[in-house]
Amino acid sequence: MLKLNFVIKKFKYIIYYLSMAQFIPLMILIGVFPVPSIVALIIFFKKKKREKLIFKNELKKFLWVNYSLEGRVKREDYWYYGWGLFWTMYAIIFLFAGIIAAIFHYTNAIDVLPTGIVQIFVIIPMALGTALIYVSYGMKFLSNKIKRLHDNNKSGWFLLWTLVPILGQLFGLYIFITNWFLRGTIGSNDFGDDPVKKDIVPVITIKDAARTFGLLLIVGALIAVYVFFVTLIT
């Protein structure tokens, strides 16, 4: 019981900080959140002029760009699905979470509700939601970067060069420039057809998502080992 009370006490601090959602409108006014949304809207209207948009196909493309390691992704899809739409969705989620947290904070609901109710309907869902957000971002990070490297005919394992001390920063800069600004290989390469010339609606399976999650675990383990050895050396 003491341990649970300690958890709830800590959770109250989390609720307090999340209640800073009252400052989100100010952040919106100074231009923090709208940038990905503006980019997504610009590309959306550009795509709408060029082709007929079908929600089912758009959802498939979003899931494929962000959670599959297969194939190549062009710059426009990287900006639209992997950055604009993804971060717009996250901004909405955080806004909603902030509003809920503010309600809990200002109504003192944590103190009023029974401990069991708080644990089942507040603490556990928030912990699972936070874990899901981090895992989702990790999978999205790997999928986006790897498919853009594929578009430039490079293996996804090229990302490991960023772990090399000092030189890793240069590799990171190269990957950033490549992913954001450089046109991929013109025509087919080792990883598939040119997505600029042949825009297909890819299909993502549970197996694809599982592979991405497995790679995320491997990369996480490699980073943990790397940090451990660096800590020992220093």
FIKESE-842915 format. One record per residue (C-alpha): residue number from 1; residue in one letter; x negated, z negated, y negated. Coordinates in steps of 0.2 Angstrom, whole numbers, padded with zeros to 4 digits. Each point is the difference from the previous one (the first is absolute). Example, Ala and Ser with C-alpha at 12.3 -4.5 7.8 and 13.67 -1.06 7.14 Angstrom:
2
(kollum 1; 'a'; (-0062; -0039; 0022));
(kollum 2; 's'; (-0006; 0003; -0017));
This chain:
234
(kollum 1; 'm'; (0000; 0000; 0000));
(kollum 2; 'l'; (-0014; -0004; -0012));
(kollum 3; 'k'; (-0008; 0016; 0004));
(kollum 4; 'l'; (0016; 0010; -0003));
(kollum 5; 'n'; (0002; -0010; -0017));
(kollum 6; 'f'; (-0017; 0005; -0005));
(kollum 7; 'v'; (0004; 0019; 0004));
(kollum 8; 'i'; (0015; -0001; -0011));
(kollum 9; 'k'; (-0009; -0009; -0014));
(kollum 10; 'k'; (-0013; 0015; 0000));
(kollum 11; 'f'; (0014; 0012; 0002));
(kollum 12; 'k'; (0008; -0007; -0016));
(kollum 13; 'y'; (-0016; 0004; -0009));
(kollum 14; 'i'; (0001; 0018; 0006));
(kollum 15; 'i'; (0018; 0001; -0006));
(kollum 16; 'y'; (-0006; -0006; -0017));
(kollum 17; 'y'; (-0013; 0013; -0002));
(kollum 18; 'l'; (0012; 0014; 0007));
(kollum 19; 's'; (0013; -0006; -0013));
(kollum 20; 'm'; (-0012; 0008; -0013));
(kollum 21; 'a'; (0011; 0015; 0004));
(kollum 22; 'q'; (0007; -0005; -0017));
(kollum 23; 'f'; (-0015; 0009; -0007));
(kollum 24; 'i'; (0003; 0016; 0010));
(kollum 25; 'p'; (0010; 0008; -0014));
(kollum 26; 'l'; (-0015; -0003; -0012));
(kollum 27; 'm'; (-0012; 0008; 0013));
(kollum 28; 'i'; (0012; 0015; 0001));
(kollum 29; 'l'; (0000; 0002; -0019));
(kollum 30; 'i'; (-0019; 0000; -0001));
(kollum 31; 'g'; (0000; 0014; 0014));
(kollum 32; 'v'; (-0007; -0009; 0015));
(kollum 33; 'f'; (0014; 0005; 0013));
(kollum 34; 'p'; (0007; 0016; -0007));
(kollum 35; 'v'; (-0016; 0011; 0003));
(kollum 36; 'p'; (0003; 0003; 0019));
(kollum 37; 's'; (0018; 0003; -0003));
(kollum 38; 'i'; (-0003; 0012; -0015));
(kollum 39; 'v'; (-0012; 0010; 0012));
(kollum 40; 'a'; (0012; 0000; 0014));
(kollum 41; 'l'; (0014; 0006; -0012));
(kollum 42; 'i'; (-0011; 0014; -0007));
(kollum 43; 'i'; (-0004; 0006; 0018));
(kollum 44; 'f'; (0018; -0002; 0006));
(kollum 45; 'f'; (0007; 0012; -0014));
(kollum 46; 'k'; (-0014; 0012; 0003));
(kollum 47; 'k'; (0004; 0000; 0019));
(kollum 48; 'k'; (0019; 0001; -0003));
(kollum 49; 'k'; (-0003; 0016; -0010));
(kollum 50; 'r'; (-0010; 0007; 0013));
(kollum 51; 'e'; (0010; -0004; 0016));
(kollum 52; 'k'; (0016; -0008; 0006));
(kollum 53; 'l'; (-0004; -0019; 0003));
(kollum 54; 'i'; (0008; -0008; 0016));
(kollum 55; 'f'; (0000; -0019; 0001));
(kollum 56; 'k'; (-0003; 0000; 0019));
(kollum 57; 'n'; (-0016; 0012; -0002));
(kollum 58; 'e'; (-0006; -0010; -0015));
(kollum 59; 'l'; (0001; -0016; 0009));
(kollum 60; 'k'; (-0009; 0007; 0015));
(kollum 61; 'k'; (-0014; 0007; -0012));
(kollum 62; 'f'; (-0001; -0017; -0008));
(kollum 63; 'l'; (-0003; -0009; 0016));
(kollum 64; 'w'; (-0012; 0013; 0007));
(kollum 65; 'v'; (-0011; 0000; -0016));
(kollum 66; 'n'; (-0001; -0019; 0000));
(kollum 67; 'y'; (0000; -0005; 0018));
(kollum 68; 's'; (-0007; 0014; 0011));
(kollum 69; 'l'; (-0019; 0004; 0002));
(kollum 70; 'e'; (0004; 0018; 0006));
(kollum 71; 'g'; (-0002; 0016; -0010));
(kollum 72; 'r'; (-0004; 0004; -0018));
(kollum 73; 'v'; (0008; -0005; -0016));
(kollum 74; 'k'; (-0001; 0010; -0017));
(kollum 75; 'r'; (-0003; -0008; -0017));
(kollum 76; 'e'; (0018; 0001; -0005));
(kollum 77; 'd'; (0007; -0009; 0015));
(kollum 78; 'y'; (-0014; -0013; -0002));
(kollum 79; 'w'; (0006; -0003; -0018));
(kollum 80; 'y'; (0018; 0001; 0004));
(kollum 81; 'y'; (0003; -0009; 0016));
(kollum 82; 'g'; (-0016; -0010; 0002));
(kollum 83; 'w'; (-0001; -0007; -0018));
(kollum 84; 'g'; (0015; 0004; -0011));
(kollum 85; 'l'; (0015; -0004; 0012));
(kollum 86; 'f'; (-0010; -0013; 0010));
(kollum 87; 'w'; (-0004; -0011; -0015));
(kollum 88; 't'; (0017; 0003; -0008));
(kollum 89; 'm'; (0007; -0007; 0016));
(kollum 90; 'y'; (-0012; -0015; 0000));
(kollum 91; 'a'; (0004; -0004; -0019));
(kollum 92; 'i'; (0019; 0000; 0005));
(kollum 93; 'i'; (-0004; -0012; 0014));
(kollum 94; 'f'; (-0010; -0012; -0011));
(kollum 95; 'l'; (0012; 0001; -0014));
(kollum 96; 'f'; (0014; -0005; 0013));
(kollum 97; 'a'; (-0011; -0014; 0007));
(kollum 98; 'g'; (-0004; -0007; -0017));
(kollum 99; 'i'; (0018; -0001; -0005));
(kollum 100; 'i'; (0004; -0009; 0016));
(kollum 101; 'a'; (-0015; -0012; -0003));
(kollum 102; 'a'; (0006; -0003; -0018));
(kollum 103; 'i'; (0017; -0005; 0006));
(kollum 104; 'f'; (-0007; -0012; 0013));
(kollum 105; 'h'; (-0012; -0007; -0013));
(kollum 106; 'y'; (0013; -0003; -0014));
(kollum 107; 't'; (0014; -0006; 0011));
(kollum 108; 'n'; (-0011; -0012; 0010));
(kollum 109; 'a'; (0007; 0007; 0016));
(kollum 110; 'i'; (-0015; -0005; 0010));
(kollum 111; 'd'; (0004; -0018; -0004));
(kollum 112; 'v'; (0018; 0001; 0003));
(kollum 113; 'l'; (0001; 0010; 0016));
(kollum 114; 'p'; (-0003; -0008; 0017));
(kollum 115; 't'; (-0018; 0002; 0007));
(kollum 116; 'g'; (0005; 0010; 0015));
(kollum 117; 'i'; (0010; 0012; -0011));
(kollum 118; 'v'; (-0015; 0003; -0012));
(kollum 119; 'q'; (-0011; 0003; 0015));
(kollum 120; 'i'; (0011; 0012; 0009));
(kollum 121; 'f'; (0007; 0010; -0015));
(kollum 122; 'v'; (-0014; -0001; -0013));
(kollum 123; 'i'; (-0017; -0005; 0007));
(kollum 124; 'i'; (-0001; 0010; 0016));
(kollum 125; 'p'; (0008; 0016; -0008));
(kollum 126; 'm'; (-0012; -0001; -0015));
(kollum 127; 'a'; (-0015; -0002; 0012));
(kollum 128; 'l'; (0005; 0014; 0011));
(kollum 129; 'g'; (0004; 0011; -0015));
(kollum 130; 't'; (-0017; -0003; -0008));
(kollum 131; 'a'; (-0009; 0004; 0017));
(kollum 132; 'l'; (0010; 0016; 0001));
(kollum 133; 'i'; (-0005; 0005; -0018));
(kollum 134; 'y'; (-0018; -0003; 0004));
(kollum 135; 'v'; (0000; 0010; 0016));
(kollum 136; 's'; (0010; 0014; -0008));
(kollum 137; 'y'; (-0012; 0002; -0014));
(kollum 138; 'g'; (-0015; -0001; 0013));
(kollum 139; 'm'; (0008; 0014; 0010));
(kollum 140; 'k'; (0004; 0010; -0015));
(kollum 141; 'f'; (-0018; -0002; -0007));
(kollum 142; 'l'; (-0007; 0007; 0016));
(kollum 143; 's'; (0012; 0014; 0003));
(kollum 144; 'n'; (-0001; 0007; -0018));
(kollum 145; 'k'; (-0019; -0001; -0001));
(kollum 146; 'i'; (-0003; 0007; 0018));
(kollum 147; 'k'; (0012; 0015; -0002));
(kollum 148; 'r'; (-0007; 0004; -0017));
(kollum 149; 'l'; (-0017; 0000; 0008));
(kollum 150; 'h'; (0007; 0011; 0014));
(kollum 151; 'd'; (0006; 0012; -0014));
(kollum 152; 'n'; (-0018; 0002; -0005));
(kollum 153; 'n'; (-0006; 0002; 0018));
(kollum 154; 'k'; (-0008; -0017; 0002));
(kollum 155; 's'; (0004; -0013; 0013));
(kollum 156; 'g'; (0009; -0016; -0005));
(kollum 157; 'w'; (-0015; -0010; 0007));
(kollum 158; 'f'; (-0009; 0006; -0016));
(kollum 159; 'l'; (0009; -0015; -0008));
(kollum 160; 'l'; (-0013; -0012; 0009));
(kollum 161; 'w'; (-0013; 0006; -0012));
(kollum 162; 't'; (0008; -0010; -0014));
(kollum 163; 'l'; (-0006; -0016; 0010));
(kollum 164; 'v'; (-0018; 0004; -0003));
(kollum 165; 'p'; (-0008; -0011; -0013));
(kollum 166; 'i'; (-0002; 0008; -0017));
(kollum 167; 'l'; (0002; 0018; 0007));
(kollum 168; 'g'; (0017; -0005; 0005));
(kollum 169; 'q'; (0006; 0000; -0018));
(kollum 170; 'l'; (-0006; 0018; -0002));
(kollum 171; 'f'; (0009; 0005; 0015));
(kollum 172; 'g'; (0016; -0009; -0006));
(kollum 173; 'l'; (-0001; 0010; -0016));
(kollum 174; 'y'; (-0002; 0016; 0009));
(kollum 175; 'i'; (0015; -0004; 0011));
(kollum 176; 'f'; (0010; -0005; -0015));
(kollum 177; 'i'; (-0004; 0017; -0009));
(kollum 178; 't'; (0003; 0010; 0016));
(kollum 179; 'n'; (0017; -0008; 0003));
(kollum 180; 'w'; (0007; 0001; -0017));
(kollum 181; 'f'; (-0007; 0015; -0008));
(kollum 182; 'l'; (-0008; 0013; 0012));
(kollum 183; 'r'; (0009; 0014; 0009));
(kollum 184; 'g'; (-0002; -0001; 0019));
(kollum 185; 't'; (-0007; 0014; 0011));
(kollum 186; 'i'; (0007; 0017; -0004));
(kollum 187; 'g'; (0008; 0006; 0016));
(kollum 188; 's'; (0000; -0009; 0017));
(kollum 189; 'n'; (-0014; -0013; 0004));
(kollum 190; 'd'; (-0004; -0011; 0015));
(kollum 191; 'f'; (0015; -0011; -0004));
(kollum 192; 'g'; (0014; 0013; -0002));
(kollum 193; 'd'; (0008; 0013; -0011));
(kollum 194; 'd'; (-0002; 0000; -0019));
(kollum 195; 'p'; (0015; -0011; -0006));
(kollum 196; 'v'; (0000; 0010; -0017));
(kollum 197; 'k'; (0004; 0016; 0009));
(kollum 198; 'k'; (0010; -0007; 0014));
(kollum 199; 'd'; (0011; -0014; -0005));
(kollum 200; 'i'; (0008; -0007; 0015));
(kollum 201; 'v'; (0012; -0015; 0004));
(kollum 202; 'p'; (-0011; -0011; 0011));
(kollum 203; 'v'; (0007; -0012; 0013));
(kollum 204; 'i'; (-0007; -0018; 0002));
(kollum 205; 't'; (0003; -0009; 0016));
(kollum 206; 'i'; (-0002; -0018; 0005));
(kollum 207; 'k'; (-0016; 0004; 0009));
(kollum 208; 'd'; (-0007; 0007; -0016));
(kollum 209; 'a'; (0004; -0016; -0010));
(kollum 210; 'a'; (-0007; -0010; 0014));
(kollum 211; 'r'; (-0016; 0009; -0001));
(kollum 212; 't'; (-0001; -0003; -0018));
(kollum 213; 'f'; (0003; -0018; 0002));
(kollum 214; 'g'; (-0013; -0001; 0014));
(kollum 215; 'l'; (-0013; 0008; -0011));
(kollum 216; 'l'; (0005; -0012; -0014));
(kollum 217; 'l'; (-0004; -0014; 0012));
(kollum 218; 'i'; (-0017; 0008; 0005));
(kollum 219; 'v'; (-0005; 0002; -0018));
(kollum 220; 'g'; (0005; -0017; -0004));
(kollum 221; 'a'; (-0010; -0007; 0014));
(kollum 222; 'l'; (-0015; 0011; -0006));
(kollum 223; 'i'; (0001; -0007; -0018));
(kollum 224; 'a'; (0002; -0018; 0006));
(kollum 225; 'v'; (-0016; 0002; 0011));
(kollum 226; 'y'; (-0009; 0009; -0015));
(kollum 227; 'v'; (0005; -0014; -0012));
(kollum 228; 'f'; (-0006; -0013; 0013));
(kollum 229; 'f'; (-0017; 0008; 0001));
(kollum 230; 'v'; (-0002; 0002; -0018));
(kollum 231; 't'; (0004; -0018; -0003));
(kollum 232; 'l'; (-0013; -0005; 0013));
(kollum 233; 'i'; (-0013; 0010; -0008));
(kollum 234; 't'; (0003; -0006; -0018));
